[in-house]
Amino acid sequence: MSVFSFLTQDLAIDLGTANTLIIHRDQVVVDEPSIIAVNRRDGNVIAVGSQARQMQGKVHEDIKTIRPLKDGVIADFQAAEHMIRGMIKMIPQTNKFIKPQQRIVICIPSGITEVEKRAVKDSAERAGAKEVYLIHEPMAAAIGIGIDVDEPMGNMIIDIGGGTTEIAVIALAGIVCDQSIRVAGDEFTEDILDFMRRQHNLLVGERTAERIKIEVGSALPELDNPPPDFAVSGRDLMTGVPKQIIVTYSEIASALDKSISKIEEAILRALELTPPELSADIYSTGLYLTGGGALLRGLDKRIAIKTKLPVHVADDPLRAVVRGTGMALKNLKNYKFLMP
């Protein structure tokens, strides 16, 4: 480590639609929901991350909660800047008197436009970063799960995040073909909200729908190790009175079926576009699932049935992308050419 290392602060950021993770000195120092709470009167930020998440759906007219990212890209430029700034402040400081210069690597969806790239860079620079580099999410995920991206071997990465599902075939340190669809964790949550409203006449909030997804979310109507049924509270649409019902994983599997089918179609499209030599590699290596969506029960089995290929779920799918971003930052000289 350099004598002057305290003058610079290297940060790897996975700026996600649902969660933002930051790695500093090989440690995940921030793992917070991508949300802020703002005072409507003066525009001041009241809370960032978990604290703001607790306020979601419970605020009065003077406070609003904002999720700055939608479908994997920045939807609210100013809110994104405040969120990045607030999350960087959460990092434990070794020296409170010297403000280090920040060098940041941020991962971005592979289907992002030049304008959206610029928005990510500008938000980070306005939040105080001196140098900003970008890396595509599937590439970061591949590095994070231990794949040697430089090899002339084809690997297919499926990263199911909060806003987008990124499907990419990687070989020789490049993305050969990719599919980026805006169907992912947020869409699953929306499906559950819709299902509760239509099937049970129950109005639930986004946080409750997210909880249902975590507790009883499933991609298959029949599982070997089914989760216990889950009690859901909300407002009865017929009477307007709060009530509680019990939901099963099979019900949630039917609610999520359409969205999962869209992901399967995108995977098949990406496989169709893959050059034959790389298809032969994928046949032997299989598909790699990363991102929060990879934790959905039975999803790997369902994709394996559809594609007839082996499907591997990363050890820690939620952190695979940020871990890869951290490795790219650590070896910036070697990986700089990967950064658009």
N, C-alpha and C positions, 0 to 999 in steps of 0.2 A: 504493500500500500504506500502511496506517495506521501511525503511529509506534508504536502499542501492539500491532501484529500478532503480536509474539513472545509476547504474553500468551494468545493463543488459537491453537489448532491445529485446522484444518479438515481432516477426513478423509472420503473417500468409500470405502465398503467394499462389495465384492461378496462377501458371506458365502455361499460356495457349498458344496455337499455334497462336491465333490471338491477344489476349490481356493478359496483366499481371496486376493483382491487388494485392495490399499489404494492409493489415490491421495492424495498430499499435494503441494500447490503444483504441480498439473498434471503431476506425474510419478508413474508407477507405482513406488512405493517398496518394496512387498511383493507377492510372487507366490509363494505357498507352498501345499503340500497341506494340506487341512483335517484335520489329525490331531495328536494329542498323545500322548506317552508318559508314564505315571505310575508312581511307585513304589507298589506295593500296600501296603507296610508302613506308610509314614507319609503317603501321599497326595500327596507332593510331585511337581511336574511336572519330569520329567527333560529332555524335549526337545519342541520345537514345530516343526511344518512338515516341511521336508525331512529333518532329522535324525531325527524320529520316524518318518517314512515309511521310512527305511532300516532301522529296527528291526522294521517290520511283518512278522509271520510268522516272526520269528527270536528272539523274546523267551523268557526263562525265567520261572518262576512268580512271581518278585518284581516283574516289570515287566509292565504291560499297555498296549497301544496302544488309543486311543479315537478314533473319528471322531464328533465331537459332533453332526453334522448327518446326518439321514436323510430322504430324499425331499424335500430342499429346506427342511426345518424342523429346529429344535433338538430333538434326542432326549435329549441329556444336558446339562442346564442348567449344572451346575458346570463340566464340561469345556469348554463353549462360552465361559464367562466366562474361564477360564484361557487358552484359545486366543486370544481377542480381546486379552486383556492382553499375552500373550506376543508376538503379532504387532505390536501397537502399539509394544512395546519395540524391535522390529527397525528402526523408522524412525530414520534418522540425526538426532540432536538438535543443533540449532544452539547452544542455551544449556543447559548441563548443570545450572545452578544454579536456574533458574526452571522450575517444572512448569506448562506452559500448560494452560488449560482447553480441553477438547476439545468440538468441535461435529461431530457425525457424521451422515452420511446413509448408510443401509444399504438395499440393495435386497432385496426379498422376492418370493416367488412370488405370482401374481395369485389363486391359489385358496386362499390361506392363511386360517385362522380367526382370530377375535379373540384367542383364548387363545394361539395360536402367535405372533401379532403382539406380544402382551404379553411373551412369553418372549424374543423378539429384543431388544425395548427394554430389558427388565430386565437381560439379559446385558451389553448395551453400557453401561448406567448403572453396573452393579456393577463393570465393568472400568475405570470412571473417567470416563465421558463426562458432560458437563454438560448438553448438548442432544442429543437423538436424533430424527432424522426418518427416515421410511421411504418408499421409492418402489417401485412395482411393477416387476418385472424387464422385461416387454415394453416398458413405457414408457421405462425407462432405456436399453434396447437400441435403441429407435427414435431417441432423442436421440443416442446414441453413434454411430450409423451415418449421422448427418447429416440425418435426416428432420425437416422442420418440423412438429412435432406440433400446432401451433396451427391449421394450415390445414384447411379443410373438405374435405379429400381423404382417402379411405380407404386405409390401408396395413395389410397383414397381416404381423405379425412372428412368426416361429417360433424360439423360443429353446430349444435343446436343451442342457440343462446336465448336471450329474452325477446329480441326484436326480429332477428334474422336466423335462417339456417344456411350455413355456408358449406357447400360441398365442393371439394377440390381434389384433383389428381395432381400429386406433386412428384417431380423427378428432376434430378440434376439442378437442385436448388431453385426451381421455378414452378409456377403453377401452369400445367399443361392445358387443362380445361377446368372450368368451374361453373357452378350454378349457385346463384344467391337468391333465395326466396324469402319474402317477408311473412313467413309462417313459422312461428316458434313459440316460446313460453308464454308470451303475452296473448297470442291467439288461442292457446289452450285455456288460459284464464277466462278469456272472452267467451269461449265455447261453454265453459262451466257456468258462467253467469247466465247465459242464454238458456241453457238446459234447466237450471233451477227455476227460472222464470216460466218456461213453457211447461215443464213436466210436473213441477210441484207448486206452481203459483207462489213461489217464494222469492222475494227480492233480497239479494245479499250484496254486500260490498266487495270491492276488488280484493281487499286483504283477506276476506273470508274465502273467496274463490281460490285465491293463491294457496291458502291453508288446505282446502279440500284437495287441490292438485298434489300437494306434498304428502298428505296423509293417505289418500285413497286413489291417487292418479294411476291409471293403467292404460297400456296400449292394447292389451288383450282381454277379452271377456272372461277367460279362464286362466288362472295362474296356479303354479305349483305351491307357492307360499303366499296365499292371499292376505292382505292387510285386514285388520278388524274394521267393522262398519264404523262410520263417523257421524257424530251428531252435529247438525248444522242449524244455527239460529239465524233468523232473518225476519222480514216483515211479510205477513200474509197479504197478497195482492187483492184478495176478495174482501177481507174484513178490515185490513189496515192495522191489525193487531200483531205484535211479535209472536212468533211460534218457532218450534223446533221440530226438525224431521231427521230421520236416519238415512244416510246414503251409503250405497255399496260401491265397491271398485268396478263391478260389472256395468253399473249405470254410467259411471264416469268414462269407462272405456267406450261406450256407445256415443257419449257426448263428444269425445275427442277423435272419433273415427275419421271424419271428413278431413280434418287438418293433418292427421298422420298420413292419410292417403296422398295428400298433396306433397308431403315430404318424400314419400316413397316414389312418386312420379318424378320428382326432381332428381332423386338418386339414379333412377333408371335412365333419365335423359343424360345425366353426366356420364354414365357407363356407356351409353350409345356414342357419345362424342369422343370417348377415349381411344387413342391409337391402338391397333391390335397388339403391338409388342408390350404396351403397358397394361392392356387388358389381361395378358398372360401373367404378368407380375401380380396384379390385383387378385387373380384367381387363387394364387398361392398365399399371398399375404392377407387377403381379406379386407374388411372395412373397419375403420377406427372411429368410434363415437366419442365425442367430447362435448363440453358445455353442460349447462344445467339440465337441458332436455334429455341428456343421456341417462339421467337418474330415473326417468319415467319407467315404472315397472313393465317388463315384457317388451320394451321397445326394440332391444337388440334381437330378441327372438323373432319378433314380427318382421323386421327388416331382413333377417337371415332367411325366413320362409319366402319372402317376396323375391329376393335377389338370388337365392340358392348359393350364397357365399358366406364364409365365416365372418361374424361380426364381433369385434373386441371393444369392450367399454374401457376407457382410460381409468387408471387407478384412482385419481382424484379429478374427475371430469370438470368440476367447477373451476379448478385452478390451473388446468393444463395450459390455457392460453396465456395467462399472466406469467406462469413459470417459463414458458417459451419466450415471452417478451423480455423477461429478466435475463435469460441466457443470451439473447440477441444483444442486449445492452452491454452485458459483461464482455462479449466478444464483438464489439462494434466494428472493429477493423475487418473481421471475417464476414460479418453479416450485413455490412452497410449496403452492399449491392442488392440485397433483398428488399431494401426500403424504398418505396416509390416516392 
